[in-house]
Amino acid sequence: MAWVELFSTDIGLLSLFTIGFVVVMGGYLYRFAKRHIAEDEQKARAAGQR
């Protein structure tokens, strides 16, 4: 019953879109932070070797 409302009503579809958007945004932020942390560590190692 809840699944029918989720996929067939306007508010259900909006909720589904919001949930999907939050999941995608979380994945993007995770990758963004992970990449920048790795860059900062690499720069710190390079600066420490000088």
C-alpha positions in Angstrom: 0.0 0.0 0.0 2.8 2.5 0.9 4.7 1.4 -2.3 1.7 2.3 -4.4 1.4 5.7 -2.9 5.2 6.3 -3.3 5.2 5.6 -7.0 1.7 6.8 -8.0 1.0 10.1 -6.1 2.5 13.5 -6.7 3.8 13.7 -3.1 5.2 10.2 -3.3 7.1 10.9 -6.5 8.4 14.1 -5.0 9.5 12.2 -1.9 11.2 9.6 -4.1 13.0 12.3 -6.0 14.2 13.9 -2.8 15.5 10.7 -1.4 17.3 10.0 -4.6 18.8 13.5 -4.7 20.0 13.2 -1.1 21.7 9.8 -1.8 23.4 11.1 -4.9 24.5 14.3 -3.2 25.9 12.3 -0.3 27.9 10.2 -2.7 29.2 13.2 -4.5 30.3 14.9 -1.2 32.0 11.7 -0.1 34.0 11.4 -3.3 34.8 15.2 -3.3 36.1 15.1 0.3 38.0 11.8 -0.2 39.7 13.3 -3.3 40.7 16.5 -1.6 42.0 14.7 1.5 44.2 12.6 -0.7 45.5 15.7 -2.5 46.2 17.5 0.8 48.1 14.4 2.1 50.1 14.2 -1.1 51.0 17.9 -0.9 52.0 17.5 2.8 54.3 14.6 2.0 55.9 16.6 -0.9 56.4 19.6 1.4 57.8 17.4 4.2 60.4 15.8 1.8 61.9 19.2 1.0 
